[in-house]
Amino acid sequence: MDATATDSTLSPEPRLRIAGECPIRIWGLDAEARHRRLFSGWNGAGEILVAADWVFDAALAKGLMAEPRAALLIEPEPGAGEYLAAVHAADEADDAVAGMIGRPADKAALQATGYKPVSLDELTAVYDPVLRKRRTPFARSLHFTPVDQIERRLYDGAYKGVTDLVTKYAWPRPARWVTHWCANRKIAPNTVTTVGLVLTIAAFFLFWEGLYAAGLACAWGMTFLDTVDGKLARVTLTSSKWGDRFDHGIDLISPPFWYWAWWVGLQDAVADTTLMDWALGATLIGYVLGRAIEGLFKVIGRFHIHIWKRIDSWFRLITTRRNPNLIILTLCALALRPDIGLVIVGIWTAVSVAFHLARLLMALAVRAQGKTLTSWLADDQSA
């Protein structure tokens, strides 16, 4: 599950001064609401100045809050010149600096006030370990960039770089439409996650009764909403620890229960269940072992096993996780052989666990040589 979805209590309120006015909403938020959520982590003694018509990503806001008396200079488009988009003031900013916000930058005048001009690249890291990807810091003015382009850029920035093939290739466009619909109607990410939980439970009982077509419809609906809730939380800046636990808890618990229910649903349809029994055992044991391997790798490497080398990120597309396994089960159900589907999932689980176990042993060998494990995404040479 890719997400961090939920509503958050946005406190403390940042001391924020917004220059100008901008009635345009981005992902359902007006300028003041968006900037207050964006800079909600600010607890310094000074204040933050920001132009109403400028839109930033969360990483850029975080970088700005960490730099005392930093003034962000941005070129909104090639040849447009540099604009002063935001200022982190160590003390209450004077009106002279506030008057520069959102206008072509005068570096000499800015430096005379004691502020340090900084660029986008100076405020943010290239690699994002949470979203498992390399990214470019984002800031755009609504005077220079259409709303749909800004919303699309923020949405793309909220997507994980390393995930399964369904989430990466099938869901992005429809999920963006649904995310936009939810954002404009103030539907909370937790609400979306709760609907996903209902579908998860429904899929379990339908599989249990051998109603595979209806169960798969619910299961795929849940996986789709699993993509929506996380993106909705990120683009509306309403993520929280509780939402992350709620979201990932469903993701962690639901797959083995689905496989078990799938096996139960086959009991009256198949005369000899010996092969399916072995398949279910391999799937459940493999699921636990796979999670354990991922956890051990994270302990020794301080990052996820799927982003160690390029081959690990590629294998994440198809490894034995919920969505790839659902593809197998769906195809076999369409072929009227749900029993074969469970067998293939069991075999694929064993193969995937063997692959990740080999990768873990390789990582241990690297550590035994006194070397440090690093992700290929964090390596400047991998760009």
Backbone torsions as a table, in degrees:
resi	resn	phi	psi	omega
1	MET	NA	138.4	-170.6
2	ASP	-104.6	29.3	175.7
3	ALA	-112.6	-33.1	-151.9
4	THR	32.5	76.7	-177.3
5	ALA	-111.9	133.6	167.4
6	THR	160.9	178.9	174.9
7	ASP	-88.5	145.6	177.5
8	SER	-127.8	153.2	174.4
9	THR	-86.8	115.4	-171.1
10	LEU	-90.7	91.2	-179.0
11	SER	-147.6	153.3	-1.2
12	PRO	-75.9	161.0	178.0
13	GLU	-69.0	127.5	179.6
14	PRO	-73.4	149.6	171.5
15	ARG	-79.2	104.2	-169.9
16	LEU	-126.2	131.2	174.4
17	ARG	-117.7	118.2	-177.5
18	ILE	-100.7	122.9	-179.1
19	ALA	-88.8	127.2	178.0
20	GLY	82.3	-173.8	178.4
21	GLU	-132.7	150.5	178.3
22	CYS	-151.7	108.5	-177.6
23	PRO	-78.2	-8.6	-175.2
24	ILE	-73.6	133.2	177.9
25	ARG	-96.3	140.3	176.0
26	ILE	-116.7	118.2	-176.0
27	TRP	51.7	43.2	175.1
28	GLY	80.9	1.3	-176.5
29	LEU	-112.2	135.1	172.9
30	ASP	-78.9	175.5	-172.7
31	ALA	-60.6	-46.2	-176.8
32	GLU	-65.4	-45.4	-179.3
33	ALA	-62.0	-43.0	-178.1
34	ARG	-64.9	-47.0	-178.3
35	HIS	-66.9	-35.6	178.7
36	ARG	-66.6	-38.1	176.3
37	ARG	-71.0	-39.4	-177.0
38	LEU	-63.3	-39.6	-177.5
39	PHE	-104.2	24.8	-175.5
40	SER	-66.0	-20.0	179.2
41	GLY	-80.6	-3.1	-176.4
42	TRP	-74.0	125.7	176.8
43	ASN	-134.3	25.5	-179.9
44	GLY	-77.9	176.0	-177.5
45	ALA	-82.7	-21.3	-177.2
46	GLY	-91.1	-152.0	179.2
47	GLU	-137.7	166.2	179.1
48	ILE	-113.4	128.8	175.6
49	LEU	-101.6	137.1	-178.1
50	VAL	-151.4	145.3	178.1
51	ALA	-80.0	135.5	-176.0
52	ALA	-60.6	-33.9	-173.4
53	ASP	-89.8	2.8	180.0
54	TRP	-97.1	140.9	-179.5
55	VAL	-120.0	128.5	-179.1
56	PHE	-119.4	158.5	169.4
57	ASP	-88.3	165.6	-173.8
58	ALA	-64.4	-36.4	-179.1
59	ALA	-63.3	-37.6	179.8
60	LEU	-68.3	-41.2	177.7
61	ALA	-62.0	-41.3	179.4
62	LYS	-63.0	-42.1	178.9
63	GLY	-65.0	-37.7	-179.9
64	LEU	-66.3	-40.2	-178.9
65	MET	-67.0	-20.8	-178.3
66	ALA	-86.6	-6.9	-176.3
67	GLU	-110.7	111.0	178.8
68	PRO	-66.8	134.8	178.2
69	ARG	50.2	47.4	177.7
70	ALA	-102.8	135.6	177.7
71	ALA	-114.3	123.7	-175.6
72	LEU	-87.9	118.7	177.5
73	LEU	-104.5	130.2	-174.6
74	ILE	-133.5	139.2	170.4
75	GLU	-97.1	104.0	-172.8
76	PRO	-63.7	-29.2	174.1
77	GLU	-159.7	154.7	-176.4
78	PRO	-51.9	127.5	177.1
79	GLY	85.9	-2.5	-177.2
80	ALA	-84.3	-9.0	-176.6
81	GLY	83.8	169.0	-178.7
82	GLU	-90.2	139.2	178.7
83	TYR	-118.4	146.9	174.7
84	LEU	-86.5	109.0	-173.0
85	ALA	-96.7	-35.3	-177.3
86	ALA	-157.8	154.6	179.9
87	VAL	-138.3	133.3	171.5
88	HIS	-98.8	112.9	-177.4
89	ALA	-98.0	128.8	177.4
90	ALA	-70.0	-32.7	174.8
91	ASP	-123.7	178.6	179.7
92	GLU	-61.3	124.4	-174.9
93	ALA	-70.5	146.8	179.5
94	ASP	-84.8	165.7	-175.8
95	ASP	-66.4	-25.9	-179.4
96	ALA	-65.0	-42.7	178.6
97	VAL	-69.7	-42.0	179.2
98	ALA	-58.8	-33.6	-180.0
99	GLY	-71.1	-15.0	178.7
100	MET	-85.2	-17.6	-174.4
101	ILE	-62.4	131.8	177.6
102	GLY	79.3	11.8	-178.6
103	ARG	-123.2	165.1	175.9
104	PRO	-54.9	136.5	-171.0
105	ALA	-76.8	139.7	171.1
106	ASP	-115.2	92.5	-173.2
107	LYS	-60.4	-39.9	-178.4
108	ALA	-62.9	-45.3	179.9
109	ALA	-65.9	-36.3	-179.2
110	LEU	-67.4	-47.0	-179.1
111	GLN	-65.7	-28.8	178.6
112	ALA	-65.6	-24.1	178.2
113	THR	-85.1	-5.0	178.2
114	GLY	96.2	10.9	179.7
115	TYR	-94.8	153.8	180.0
116	LYS	-105.6	113.8	176.9
117	PRO	-68.6	132.0	178.9
118	VAL	-132.5	156.7	179.3
119	SER	-102.5	174.4	178.4
120	LEU	-58.1	-47.3	-175.4
121	ASP	-65.4	-25.3	-179.4
122	GLU	-76.6	-16.1	-174.5
123	LEU	-101.6	-16.2	-175.3
124	THR	-133.8	152.2	175.4
125	ALA	-83.8	152.0	-179.5
126	VAL	-72.9	-36.2	-175.8
127	TYR	-97.6	131.5	177.6
128	ASP	-109.2	105.6	-177.3
129	PRO	-70.0	-25.1	-179.2
130	VAL	-71.4	-46.4	-179.6
131	LEU	-92.2	0.1	174.8
132	ARG	54.9	55.6	177.9
133	LYS	-163.5	162.1	171.2
134	ARG	-89.9	141.2	-175.8
135	ARG	-144.4	162.7	176.3
136	THR	-105.6	129.3	179.2
137	PRO	-57.7	145.4	-171.3
138	PHE	-123.2	128.6	171.3
139	ALA	-153.5	128.2	-179.1
140	ARG	-141.0	148.8	174.9
141	SER	-98.5	137.2	178.2
142	LEU	-68.5	-12.6	174.9
143	HIS	-76.8	-20.4	-175.8
144	PHE	-113.4	-22.1	-171.8
145	THR	-127.4	131.7	177.7
146	PRO	-60.4	150.7	-177.6
147	VAL	-59.1	-44.3	-176.3
148	ASP	-62.7	-33.6	177.6
149	GLN	-68.9	-39.8	178.7
150	ILE	-66.2	-45.0	-179.8
151	GLU	-63.7	-38.8	179.2
152	ARG	-66.1	-39.4	179.7
153	ARG	-66.1	-41.5	178.0
154	LEU	-66.0	-38.7	178.5
155	TYR	-65.8	-46.4	178.8
156	ASP	-61.2	-36.1	179.2
157	GLY	-68.4	-20.9	179.9
158	ALA	-86.2	-4.1	-176.4
159	TYR	-90.2	139.3	176.1
160	LYS	-68.1	144.0	-179.7
161	GLY	-81.9	-29.7	-178.6
162	VAL	-120.0	113.6	-178.5
163	THR	-159.1	-169.3	-178.7
164	ASP	-80.8	165.8	-173.3
165	LEU	-67.5	-29.6	178.5
166	VAL	-68.9	-49.7	179.8
167	THR	-63.2	-36.7	-175.1
168	LYS	-78.4	-36.3	-172.2
169	TYR	-114.5	-30.0	-175.3
170	ALA	-93.3	-38.0	-171.0
171	TRP	-87.5	-24.2	-170.2
172	PRO	-51.7	-50.6	-175.3
173	ARG	-69.8	-52.9	178.7
174	PRO	-63.2	-34.1	178.9
175	ALA	-66.2	-33.9	177.6
176	ARG	-65.9	-39.2	177.6
177	TRP	-62.5	-47.0	-177.9
178	VAL	-68.5	-38.6	177.0
179	THR	-60.4	-42.4	179.0
180	HIS	-64.1	-42.8	179.3
181	TRP	-61.1	-44.4	-179.9
182	CYS	-67.3	-41.7	-178.7
183	ALA	-63.0	-42.2	-178.8
184	ASN	-70.0	-19.5	179.7
185	ARG	-105.6	12.6	176.3
186	LYS	58.1	31.8	176.9
187	ILE	-78.6	124.6	-175.5
188	ALA	-72.9	145.7	175.6
189	PRO	-55.7	-35.6	179.0
190	ASN	-62.7	-32.8	178.2
191	THR	-65.2	-42.3	178.2
192	VAL	-63.6	-43.4	179.1
193	THR	-62.4	-37.9	179.3
194	THR	-65.5	-40.9	175.7
195	VAL	-61.3	-40.3	176.7
196	GLY	-61.4	-37.5	177.6
197	LEU	-64.1	-41.4	178.1
198	VAL	-60.7	-43.1	178.5
199	LEU	-66.0	-35.7	177.6
200	THR	-60.5	-46.6	179.8
201	ILE	-66.5	-40.9	179.4
202	ALA	-62.3	-41.9	178.7
203	ALA	-61.0	-40.9	179.2
204	PHE	-57.9	-50.1	-177.6
205	PHE	-69.6	-34.3	177.9
206	LEU	-68.4	-42.4	175.5
207	PHE	-61.0	-40.9	-179.4
208	TRP	-57.9	-35.9	-179.6
209	GLU	-89.0	2.8	-179.8
210	GLY	77.8	14.9	178.9
211	LEU	-91.8	75.1	-168.9
212	TYR	-71.1	-36.0	-179.7
213	ALA	-63.3	-48.9	179.2
214	ALA	-65.8	-39.4	179.2
215	GLY	-64.0	-41.2	178.4
216	LEU	-66.2	-35.5	177.0
217	ALA	-61.2	-43.3	177.8
218	CYS	-67.1	-41.2	-178.6
219	ALA	-63.5	-44.9	178.9
220	TRP	-67.9	-34.8	175.1
221	GLY	-61.7	-39.7	178.2
222	MET	-64.7	-43.3	-178.8
223	THR	-65.2	-33.6	177.7
224	PHE	-67.1	-46.9	179.1
225	LEU	-66.1	-25.5	175.5
226	ASP	-63.6	-32.5	175.1
227	THR	-76.1	-41.6	-176.2
228	VAL	-64.4	-45.6	-172.8
229	ASP	-62.6	-40.1	179.2
230	GLY	-66.7	-42.3	179.3
231	LYS	-67.1	-39.5	178.6
232	LEU	-61.5	-41.6	178.9
233	ALA	-62.8	-40.7	-176.3
234	ARG	-75.1	-43.4	-176.7
235	VAL	-73.9	-24.1	176.9
236	THR	-99.6	4.7	174.6
237	LEU	57.9	46.7	-179.1
238	THR	-126.0	42.1	178.4
239	SER	-86.4	153.2	176.5
240	SER	-156.9	165.5	178.8
241	LYS	-64.0	-39.2	-179.7
242	TRP	-62.9	-44.7	179.9
243	GLY	-62.1	-37.8	178.6
244	ASP	-63.1	-42.9	179.2
245	ARG	-67.7	-41.5	179.2
246	PHE	-60.3	-49.0	-177.6
247	ASP	-64.4	-51.2	-176.9
248	HIS	-73.4	-25.8	176.7
249	GLY	-63.5	-42.8	176.7
250	ILE	-62.7	-42.6	-179.1
251	ASP	-63.1	-37.8	-176.5
252	LEU	-74.7	-38.6	-172.0
253	ILE	-87.3	-35.9	-169.4
254	SER	-65.0	-43.2	-173.9
255	PRO	-56.0	-50.3	-178.4
256	PRO	-62.7	-33.3	177.3
257	PHE	-68.0	-35.7	176.1
258	TRP	-63.7	-45.3	-178.5
259	TYR	-63.5	-40.6	178.2
260	TRP	-62.7	-45.4	179.8
261	ALA	-64.4	-37.7	177.5
262	TRP	-59.7	-43.4	178.8
263	TRP	-63.9	-42.9	178.9
264	VAL	-62.2	-40.5	-178.9
265	GLY	-63.7	-18.8	-178.4
266	LEU	-92.3	-7.4	-171.3
267	GLN	-60.0	-40.0	-178.5
268	ASP	-86.2	-9.9	-175.2
269	ALA	-98.9	-17.9	-175.9
270	VAL	-120.7	130.0	-177.0
271	ALA	-68.4	-50.0	-178.9
272	ASP	-110.8	111.9	-175.9
273	THR	-98.1	10.5	-175.8
274	THR	-56.3	-48.5	-178.7
275	LEU	-63.8	-39.5	179.2
276	MET	-68.1	-34.5	177.3
277	ASP	-61.2	-45.6	176.9
278	TRP	-62.9	-40.0	-179.5
279	ALA	-64.2	-44.1	178.7
280	LEU	-63.4	-43.0	178.8
281	GLY	-60.6	-44.0	179.5
282	ALA	-63.9	-39.3	-178.3
283	THR	-67.2	-46.6	-177.7
284	LEU	-70.0	-44.7	178.1
285	ILE	-64.9	-42.0	178.6
286	GLY	-63.1	-35.9	178.8
287	TYR	-61.6	-47.1	179.7
288	VAL	-64.6	-45.2	179.6
289	LEU	-63.3	-40.0	179.6
290	GLY	-61.4	-44.1	178.2
291	ARG	-65.6	-38.1	179.2
292	ALA	-64.8	-41.0	178.4
293	ILE	-62.2	-44.3	178.7
294	GLU	-60.6	-41.7	179.9
295	GLY	-65.5	-42.0	178.9
296	LEU	-64.8	-40.2	179.2
297	PHE	-63.1	-40.0	-179.0
298	LYS	-65.6	-32.1	177.7
299	VAL	-66.4	-44.1	-176.0
300	ILE	-85.3	-26.0	-176.3
301	GLY	-105.1	-17.5	-178.4
302	ARG	67.1	16.9	173.2
303	PHE	-154.5	173.6	-173.2
304	HIS	-78.2	145.7	-178.2
305	ILE	-60.1	-28.8	-176.3
306	HIS	-73.8	-6.3	-179.9
307	ILE	-121.6	20.2	178.6
308	TRP	-69.4	-63.8	178.2
309	LYS	-121.8	169.7	-179.2
310	ARG	-59.2	-37.3	-179.2
311	ILE	-64.1	-32.0	178.6
312	ASP	-69.8	-39.7	177.5
313	SER	-67.8	-38.0	176.9
314	TRP	-65.0	-44.0	-177.2
315	PHE	-66.8	-25.3	177.6
316	ARG	-61.2	-26.0	178.6
317	LEU	-60.7	-33.9	-170.4
318	ILE	-124.7	-0.5	-175.6
319	THR	-63.0	163.6	-174.1
320	THR	-70.0	82.3	172.9
321	ARG	-122.7	177.8	-173.1
322	ARG	-53.3	-53.0	-173.6
323	ASN	-68.2	-47.9	175.4
324	PRO	-59.3	-38.2	177.9
325	ASN	-66.6	-35.9	177.0
326	LEU	-64.5	-33.7	176.5
327	ILE	-61.1	-46.4	179.5
328	ILE	-60.9	-48.4	-178.5
329	LEU	-64.4	-37.0	-179.7
330	THR	-67.2	-46.7	-179.3
331	LEU	-62.0	-41.1	179.9
332	CYS	-71.6	-34.3	176.2
333	ALA	-65.6	-39.5	177.0
334	LEU	-64.4	-30.9	177.5
335	ALA	-84.7	6.5	179.3
336	LEU	63.4	29.6	176.1
337	ARG	-131.2	64.5	178.7
338	PRO	-62.7	-23.9	177.8
339	ASP	-66.3	-41.6	177.5
340	ILE	-64.8	-33.8	178.5
341	GLY	-58.4	-44.9	-179.9
342	LEU	-66.3	-36.5	178.7
343	VAL	-64.7	-44.5	-179.9
344	ILE	-64.8	-39.8	177.2
345	VAL	-61.2	-40.8	178.0
346	GLY	-62.2	-43.9	178.6
347	ILE	-64.6	-44.7	-178.4
348	TRP	-66.1	-33.5	176.5
349	THR	-63.1	-44.5	179.5
350	ALA	-62.3	-42.5	179.2
351	VAL	-63.1	-44.7	-178.4
352	SER	-65.2	-42.5	178.8
353	VAL	-63.1	-40.7	178.4
354	ALA	-62.1	-41.2	178.8
355	PHE	-62.0	-49.2	-177.0
356	HIS	-69.4	-32.5	176.0
357	LEU	-64.8	-40.2	177.3
358	ALA	-63.3	-40.0	179.5
359	ARG	-66.7	-38.3	177.9
360	LEU	-63.6	-43.3	178.7
361	LEU	-63.6	-38.6	176.6
362	MET	-63.2	-40.7	179.2
363	ALA	-64.5	-40.3	177.5
364	LEU	-63.5	-36.0	178.0
365	ALA	-66.2	-38.7	177.6
366	VAL	-64.0	-44.0	179.7
367	ARG	-65.8	-35.2	-180.0
368	ALA	-63.9	-24.5	178.1
369	GLN	-85.2	3.7	179.0
370	GLY	81.5	12.6	-179.2
371	LYS	-93.7	157.4	179.5
372	THR	-98.0	135.9	176.1
373	LEU	-79.5	135.1	177.2
374	THR	-135.3	147.0	177.9
375	SER	-79.1	142.2	178.3
376	TRP	-63.7	-24.9	178.9
377	LEU	-72.0	-26.7	-179.7
378	ALA	-88.9	-5.8	-177.7
379	ASP	-87.1	120.0	-178.6
380	ASP	-59.4	-26.3	-178.6
381	GLN	-77.1	-9.8	-176.2
382	SER	-90.8	-4.8	-176.9
383	ALA	-66.9	NA	NA
